[in-house]
Amino acid sequence: MQTSVAPQRELKLFWLAVGNLIASTGSSFMWPMTTIYMHNYLHESLTVAGIVLFLDSLLMIGGSYFGGYIYDHLNPRRWLLTSIGISLLAVTILIFYNGWPAYPIFLLLDAFGIGITNTILNSMATSITRYTSRYVFNITYLMMNLGVVLGTLCVGFIIDISITLIFVINAIMIFVFLIIAFYCYFPVTNHAKKRRNKDPKTTTTSSAAVRVIMGILLVAFCIQLGYSQWSSNLSVYMGTKGINMAKYSLLWTLNGVIIVLSQPVISWVDERFNVNTLYKLFGGTAMFIVAFFSLTFAREYSGFVLSMILVTVAEVYTFPTISAVVDELSGLNEKGKYQANVNVAFSAGRAVGPLFGGVIIDLLTYNTLFISMALLILISGILLVSLVRTNLRKKDHA
């Protein structure tokens, strides 16, 4: 008598992309207004707002670490639903209690849930075998940024109607995301057990690959250290040049449009010509260096537009590629661990960047900051190239 085996339910790229779009759109209603809401509506100082944002990044780092451990050792589906539920609970409470200190408390709780969710999703994405990892991360990155464009375009209109409405819309988005996750997000059946039975050489990450991954994480941290200046100190610098907030905000719209339009093209080129992901990462890093150095010459608005275009193209090349290369280098039993490290590197750069930039500006000049950012990325990039040359053979990475 033959026993029938139930077909495996796997995570589909379509639903992963839809989930990223919805979650990103919802969160994009929140983060652009955080500083403004705390300063203008709750009447707290910018220093207090900065401390809250720093703690927000730390909680997201903690969530990322925890999410990586969950994927490698626990039930990722159960904890994914739990982490989304944590965010839903936090934002729902903010609908009714959004004063001080309720707002920062539940904002931080939401950040912890987001950190866990993002890492588990990135880790689950590595199990999609129908497409290459770079294609998967290109698509998820595209959907995430499309959500950012939609959210940031709408939030300015909604905040004029009601602050509470922003929390309501975000809660609805998270609830829809939770429904999609419940019905559509399934890791491979008995995935962890199957991986333990594989050759140890493929289930663990080699020491050579670990060294390269550490170099990639350093590059990611330095890039985000510089990139965070655009959302913090650059707005003040542009104000000293007589450029108003409306024009500054327009740069972020330009950023989103370039990402949404260029990502599908770059993804097609990657697949069509089998572009080497490490070379792509090197190229994106070089573009970041040029982009930050170009800020030293920006005096008129057109100069900042050019710099934003360079930064955005570099972002499109680099950010999804980092996750893809780390996936290719990490062992099967450590996918969650190293995807968590990617999120931690980016979050750490976002947390330290505004403070680091502020100190350099107070002690020296804006141009010193821009040159410092370009040099840090250059040094980390040279170190990464050296690590790749000494630790990876050509056949190890195509």
C-alpha positions as a printed NumPy array, in Angstrom:
array([[  0.   ,   0.   ,   0.   ],
       [  1.456,   3.353,  -1.09 ],
       [  1.215,   6.347,   1.188],
       [  0.524,   9.685,  -0.411],
       [  2.773,  12.595,   0.424],
       [  1.239,  16.032,   0.783],
       [  2.763,  18.547,  -1.608],
       [  5.14 ,  21.017,  -0.054],
       [  3.961,  24.586,   0.386],
       [  6.73 ,  27.009,  -0.39 ],
       [  7.13 ,  30.754,  -0.247],
       [  6.275,  32.214,  -3.652],
       [  8.204,  35.212,  -4.948],
       [  4.948,  36.922,  -5.995],
       [  3.568,  36.924,  -2.443],
       [  6.941,  37.897,  -1.   ],
       [  6.975,  40.913,  -3.325],
       [  3.359,  41.853,  -2.5  ],
       [  4.083,  41.565,   1.217],
       [  7.136,  43.81 ,   0.913],
       [  5.109,  46.379,  -1.014],
       [  2.301,  46.508,   1.559],
       [  4.585,  46.519,   4.619],
       [  6.856,  49.183,   3.113],
       [  3.922,  51.404,   2.149],
       [  2.522,  51.193,   5.664],
       [  5.806,  51.956,   7.428],
       [  6.466,  54.841,   5.009],
       [  3.476,  56.616,   6.506],
       [  5.315,  56.61 ,   9.848],
       [  9.054,  57.306,   9.518],
       [  8.954,  60.616,   7.558],
       [  6.829,  62.256,  10.263],
       [  8.598,  60.924,  13.381],
       [ 10.849,  63.929,  14.077],
       [  8.217,  66.453,  12.971],
       [  5.52 ,  64.81 ,  15.106],
       [  7.678,  64.696,  18.236],
       [  8.901,  68.272,  17.82 ],
       [  5.85 ,  70.101,  16.443],
       [  2.991,  68.113,  17.975],
       [  4.441,  66.643,  21.184],
       [  6.682,  69.696,  21.748],
       [  9.829,  67.706,  22.522],
       [ 13.3  ,  68.941,  21.619],
       [ 15.215,  67.765,  18.575],
       [ 17.713,  66.179,  20.961],
       [ 14.981,  64.044,  22.502],
       [ 13.731,  63.135,  19.022],
       [ 17.271,  62.147,  18.048],
       [ 17.619,  59.928,  21.12 ],
       [ 14.327,  58.2  ,  20.289],
       [ 15.474,  57.578,  16.702],
       [ 18.784,  56.207,  17.996],
       [ 16.937,  53.824,  20.326],
       [ 14.665,  52.921,  17.407],
       [ 17.718,  51.8  ,  15.426],
       [ 19.07 ,  49.84 ,  18.408],
       [ 15.755,  47.997,  18.848],
       [ 15.744,  47.204,  15.136],
       [ 19.296,  45.845,  15.442],
       [ 18.201,  43.672,  18.363],
       [ 15.208,  42.438,  16.386],
       [ 17.453,  41.625,  13.424],
       [ 19.787,  39.514,  15.56 ],
       [ 16.849,  37.708,  17.114],
       [ 15.244,  37.149,  13.705],
       [ 18.429,  35.537,  12.378],
       [ 18.614,  33.185,  15.344],
       [ 14.93 ,  32.318,  14.892],
       [ 15.351,  31.368,  11.244],
       [ 18.329,  29.108,  11.914],
       [ 17.096,  27.444,  15.109],
       [ 13.355,  27.921,  15.707],
       [ 10.072,  27.945,  13.765],
       [ 10.415,  30.941,  11.394],
       [  6.769,  30.931,  10.281],
       [  5.408,  31.067,  13.831],
       [  7.79 ,  33.834,  14.839],
       [  7.175,  35.778,  11.62 ],
       [  3.465,  35.903,  12.427],
       [  4.296,  36.855,  16.022],
       [  6.609,  39.704,  14.987],
       [  4.04 ,  41.106,  12.549],
       [  1.501,  40.815,  15.358],
       [  3.825,  42.834,  17.648],
       [  3.942,  45.647,  15.087],
       [  0.177,  45.497,  14.589],
       [ -0.411,  45.714,  18.356],
       [  1.975,  48.667,  18.729],
       [  0.492,  50.699,  15.859],
       [ -3.102,  49.899,  16.884],
       [ -2.446,  51.223,  20.392],
       [ -0.968,  54.386,  18.836],
       [ -4.344,  55.077,  17.207],
       [ -5.809,  55.687,  20.673],
       [ -2.733,  56.685,  22.703],
       [ -0.232,  58.749,  20.71 ],
       [  0.886,  61.358,  23.239],
       [  4.011,  61.432,  25.375],
       [  5.476,  58.973,  26.415],
       [  3.134,  56.473,  24.699],
       [  4.319,  57.462,  21.21 ],
       [  8.052,  56.65 ,  21.644],
       [  7.312,  53.513,  23.698],
       [  5.121,  51.905,  21.056],
       [  7.277,  53.267,  18.223],
       [ 10.195,  51.311,  19.723],
       [  8.038,  48.198,  20.123],
       [  7.107,  48.485,  16.439],
       [ 10.809,  48.815,  15.522],
       [ 11.634,  45.591,  17.373],
       [  8.88 ,  43.756,  15.498],
       [ 10.031,  45.185,  12.164],
       [ 13.634,  44.079,  12.842],
       [ 12.534,  40.482,  13.425],
       [ 10.151,  40.503,  10.451],
       [ 12.643,  41.909,   7.927],
       [ 15.368,  39.421,   8.839],
       [ 13.059,  36.399,   8.721],
       [ 11.661,  37.541,   5.35 ],
       [ 15.158,  38.054,   3.901],
       [ 16.192,  34.643,   5.214],
       [ 13.081,  32.915,   3.862],
       [ 13.751,  34.577,   0.505],
       [ 17.013,  32.627,   0.275],
       [ 14.996,  29.382,   0.15 ],
       [ 13.312,  30.349,  -3.153],
       [ 15.065,  28.098,  -5.654],
       [ 13.12 ,  28.892,  -8.821],
       [ 15.074,  32.135,  -9.308],
       [ 18.624,  33.265,  -8.582],
       [ 19.137,  35.035,  -5.249],
       [ 20.099,  38.287,  -6.963],
       [ 16.82 ,  38.256,  -8.926],
       [ 14.829,  37.599,  -5.746],
       [ 16.516,  40.419,  -3.835],
       [ 16.227,  42.792,  -6.81 ],
       [ 12.461,  42.21 ,  -6.938],
       [ 11.926,  42.552,  -3.177],
       [ 14.065,  45.701,  -3.145],
       [ 12.003,  47.152,  -5.999],
       [  8.716,  46.464,  -4.19 ],
       [ 10.051,  47.9  ,  -0.94 ],
       [ 11.031,  51.157,  -2.659],
       [  7.785,  51.348,  -4.601],
       [  6.083,  51.215,  -1.201],
       [  8.326,  54.033,   0.036],
       [  7.35 ,  56.171,  -2.975],
       [  3.636,  55.55 ,  -2.439],
       [  3.813,  56.11 ,   1.317],
       [  5.917,  59.27 ,   1.293],
       [  3.822,  60.796,  -1.513],
       [  0.618,  60.309,   0.504],
       [  1.775,  61.127,   4.016],
       [  2.024,  64.885,   3.383],
       [ -1.638,  65.04 ,   2.419],
       [ -2.839,  62.703,   5.18 ],
       [ -0.991,  64.481,   8.003],
       [ -2.921,  67.656,   7.13 ],
       [ -6.186,  65.754,   7.595],
       [ -5.372,  63.896,  10.815],
       [ -2.335,  62.442,  12.598],
       [ -4.501,  59.599,  13.857],
       [ -5.393,  58.651,  10.278],
       [ -1.714,  57.843,   9.63 ],
       [ -1.745,  55.272,  12.429],
       [ -5.068,  53.86 ,  11.189],
       [ -3.756,  53.374,   7.635],
       [ -0.525,  51.807,   8.883],
       [ -2.464,  49.412,  11.125],
       [ -4.662,  48.374,   8.181],
       [ -1.569,  47.762,   6.032],
       [  0.058,  45.631,   8.742],
       [ -3.164,  43.649,   9.192],
       [ -3.315,  42.899,   5.445],
       [  0.36 ,  41.915,   5.565],
       [ -0.388,  39.558,   8.473],
       [ -3.188,  37.878,   6.469],
       [ -0.862,  37.395,   3.476],
       [  1.86 ,  35.97 ,   5.745],
       [ -0.6  ,  33.578,   7.388],
       [ -1.888,  32.122,   4.119],
       [  1.12 ,  32.455,   1.818],
       [  4.423,  32.458,   3.73 ],
       [  5.709,  28.926,   4.232],
       [  9.34 ,  27.907,   4.64 ],
       [ 10.287,  24.617,   2.992],
       [  8.753,  21.704,   4.926],
       [ 11.234,  20.197,   7.417],
       [ 13.758,  22.654,   5.986],
       [ 16.026,  22.703,   9.039],
       [ 16.047,  18.911,   9.4  ],
       [ 16.954,  18.43 ,   5.751],
       [ 19.796,  20.904,   5.988],
       [ 21.359,  19.112,   8.968],
       [ 21.688,  15.95 ,   6.89 ],
       [ 23.69 ,  17.674,   4.169],
       [ 27.44 ,  17.79 ,   3.755],
       [ 28.927,  19.975,   6.541],
       [ 31.008,  21.762,   3.91 ],
       [ 27.807,  23.229,   2.431],
       [ 25.779,  23.698,   5.629],
       [ 28.377,  25.847,   7.411],
       [ 30.166,  28.939,   6.165],
       [ 33.861,  28.533,   5.412],
       [ 36.322,  30.746,   7.275],
       [ 37.402,  32.299,   3.965],
       [ 33.811,  33.199,   3.115],
       [ 33.288,  34.607,   6.622],
       [ 36.204,  36.979,   6.128],
       [ 34.737,  38.204,   2.835],
       [ 31.301,  38.611,   4.423],
       [ 32.829,  40.695,   7.226],
       [ 34.378,  42.92 ,   4.561],
       [ 30.997,  43.28 ,   2.853],
       [ 29.342,  44.184,   6.165],
       [ 31.982,  46.869,   6.769],
       [ 31.274,  48.32 ,   3.316],
       [ 27.519,  48.243,   4.064],
       [ 28.063,  50.051,   7.38 ],
       [ 30.248,  52.769,   5.802],
       [ 27.833,  53.286,   2.919],
       [ 24.862,  53.62 ,   5.274],
       [ 26.905,  55.947,   7.497],
       [ 27.18 ,  58.273,   4.514],
       [ 23.715,  57.608,   3.078],
       [ 22.075,  58.605,   6.381],
       [ 23.486,  62.127,   5.926],
       [ 20.96 ,  62.641,   3.152],
       [ 18.034,  62.135,   5.537],
       [ 19.584,  64.181,   8.366],
       [ 22.376,  66.741,   7.971],
       [ 21.945,  67.391,   4.231],
       [ 18.545,  69.068,   4.783],
       [ 20.215,  71.621,   7.076],
       [ 23.138,  72.135,   4.683],
       [ 20.82 ,  72.732,   1.743],
       [ 18.928,  75.255,   3.854],
       [ 22.139,  77.264,   4.283],
       [ 22.315,  77.396,   0.476],
       [ 18.83 ,  78.91 ,   0.278],
       [ 17.148,  75.689,  -0.855],
       [ 13.75 ,  75.182,   0.82 ],
       [ 12.265,  71.989,   2.273],
       [  9.928,  71.497,  -0.689],
       [ 12.892,  71.158,  -3.046],
       [ 14.694,  68.92 ,  -0.558],
       [ 11.642,  66.629,  -0.351],
       [ 11.48 ,  66.541,  -4.142],
       [ 14.912,  64.91 ,  -4.162],
       [ 13.456,  61.912,  -2.294],
       [ 10.656,  61.655,  -4.833],
       [ 13.35 ,  61.638,  -7.531],
       [ 15.174,  58.933,  -5.556],
       [ 12.098,  56.704,  -5.475],
       [ 11.214,  57.233,  -9.139],
       [ 14.746,  56.348, -10.295],
       [ 14.723,  53.177,  -8.177],
       [ 11.32 ,  52.04 ,  -9.425],
       [ 12.168,  52.704, -13.085],
       [ 15.744,  51.39 , -13.113],
       [ 15.484,  48.308, -10.903],
       [ 13.55 ,  46.145, -13.422],
       [ 16.042,  47.071, -16.157],
       [ 19.062,  46.252, -13.991],
       [ 17.433,  43.004, -12.86 ],
       [ 16.838,  41.993, -16.513],
       [ 20.453,  42.801, -17.433],
       [ 21.685,  40.763, -14.457],
       [ 19.78 ,  37.684, -15.552],
       [ 20.301,  38.13 , -19.289],
       [ 24.089,  38.54 , -19.092],
       [ 24.727,  36.656, -15.816],
       [ 26.454,  39.656, -14.26 ],
       [ 29.008,  38.788, -11.584],
       [ 27.489,  39.982,  -8.297],
       [ 30.837,  40.797,  -6.699],
       [ 31.826,  43.001,  -9.643],
       [ 28.435,  44.674,  -9.407],
       [ 29.043,  45.329,  -5.705],
       [ 32.459,  46.82 ,  -6.467],
       [ 30.933,  49.08 ,  -9.122],
       [ 28.157,  50.281,  -6.821],
       [ 30.662,  51.033,  -4.065],
       [ 32.746,  53.094,  -6.5  ],
       [ 29.634,  55.061,  -7.497],
       [ 28.938,  55.887,  -3.842],
       [ 32.465,  57.286,  -3.536],
       [ 31.924,  59.526,  -6.572],
       [ 28.468,  60.57 ,  -5.317],
       [ 29.679,  61.748,  -1.909],
       [ 32.744,  63.449,  -3.357],
       [ 30.468,  65.309,  -5.803],
       [ 28.726,  66.982,  -2.847],
       [ 31.872,  69.031,  -2.226],
       [ 31.104,  70.869,  -5.498],
       [ 27.33 ,  71.26 ,  -4.942],
       [ 26.408,  74.915,  -4.573],
       [ 23.187,  75.221,  -6.574],
       [ 20.141,  72.946,  -6.482],
       [ 21.217,  71.285,  -9.741],
       [ 24.387,  70.082,  -8.017],
       [ 22.36 ,  68.329,  -5.31 ],
       [ 20.093,  66.803,  -7.961],
       [ 23.163,  65.349,  -9.707],
       [ 24.502,  63.975,  -6.423],
       [ 21.14 ,  62.406,  -5.579],
       [ 21.017,  60.743,  -9.021],
       [ 24.513,  59.29 ,  -8.455],
       [ 23.615,  58.118,  -4.935],
       [ 20.392,  56.51 ,  -6.15 ],
       [ 22.047,  54.629,  -9.019],
       [ 24.712,  53.438,  -6.576],
       [ 21.968,  52.37 ,  -4.168],
       [ 20.152,  50.361,  -6.828],
       [ 23.381,  48.582,  -7.753],
       [ 24.588,  47.964,  -4.215],
       [ 21.847,  47.441,  -1.619],
       [ 20.111,  44.327,  -3.027],
       [ 23.458,  42.978,  -4.243],
       [ 24.866,  42.939,  -0.704],
       [ 22.098,  40.58 ,   0.454],
       [ 22.517,  38.414,  -2.64 ],
       [ 26.312,  38.045,  -2.295],
       [ 26.031,  37.256,   1.429],
       [ 23.425,  34.598,   0.574],
       [ 25.74 ,  33.051,  -2.026],
       [ 28.661,  32.919,   0.418],
       [ 26.858,  31.727,   3.566],
       [ 26.236,  28.067,   4.417],
       [ 22.762,  26.543,   4.388],
       [ 22.542,  26.359,   8.185],
       [ 23.601,  29.986,   8.634],
       [ 21.425,  31.883,   6.148],
       [ 19.462,  33.575,   8.932],
       [ 22.584,  34.537,  10.868],
       [ 24.254,  36.333,   7.995],
       [ 21.102,  37.976,   6.603],
       [ 20.603,  39.299,  10.147],
       [ 24.152,  40.666,  10.061],
       [ 23.338,  42.544,   6.84 ],
       [ 20.351,  44.211,   8.508],
       [ 22.448,  44.986,  11.579],
       [ 25.195,  46.628,   9.488],
       [ 22.674,  48.881,   7.739],
       [ 20.831,  49.695,  10.968],
       [ 24.092,  50.486,  12.789],
       [ 25.089,  52.881,  10.005],
       [ 21.697,  54.603,  10.22 ],
       [ 21.989,  54.864,  14.007],
       [ 25.526,  56.278,  14.122],
       [ 25.458,  58.319,  10.89 ],
       [ 23.539,  61.458,  11.961],
       [ 25.526,  61.79 ,  15.211],
       [ 28.844,  61.127,  13.442],
       [ 28.019,  63.716,  10.801],
       [ 26.87 ,  66.257,  13.37 ],
       [ 30.14 ,  66.003,  15.315],
       [ 32.28 ,  66.505,  12.178],
       [ 30.14 ,  69.471,  11.085],
       [ 30.357,  71.114,  14.533],
       [ 34.124,  70.623,  14.77 ],
       [ 35.073,  71.108,  11.102],
       [ 32.996,  71.688,   7.934],
       [ 30.37 ,  70.067,   5.722],
       [ 32.965,  69.498,   3.006],
       [ 35.115,  67.638,   5.528],
       [ 32.128,  65.398,   6.231],
       [ 31.577,  64.651,   2.532],
       [ 35.259,  63.879,   1.952],
       [ 35.36 ,  61.731,   5.091],
       [ 32.381,  59.69 ,   3.896],
       [ 33.977,  59.143,   0.477],
       [ 37.292,  58.11 ,   2.082],
       [ 35.656,  55.681,   4.532],
       [ 33.81 ,  53.953,   1.69 ],
       [ 36.992,  53.928,  -0.418],
       [ 39.058,  52.335,   2.383],
       [ 36.409,  49.717,   3.154],
       [ 36.049,  48.989,  -0.577],
       [ 39.788,  48.47 ,  -1.018],
       [ 39.791,  46.157,   2.008],
       [ 36.903,  44.158,   0.509],
       [ 38.665,  43.762,  -2.845],
       [ 41.772,  42.553,  -0.996],
       [ 39.738,  40.048,   1.037],
       [ 38.067,  38.71 ,  -2.103],
       [ 41.386,  38.307,  -3.92 ],
       [ 43.037,  36.48 ,  -1.012],
       [ 40.114,  34.32 ,   0.149],
       [ 38.01 ,  33.423,  -2.906],
       [ 39.165,  31.499,  -5.909],
       [ 37.67 ,  32.475,  -9.254],
       [ 35.618,  29.297,  -9.457],
       [ 34.147,  29.944,  -5.998],
       [ 32.113,  32.871,  -7.259],
       [ 30.865,  33.406, -10.767]])
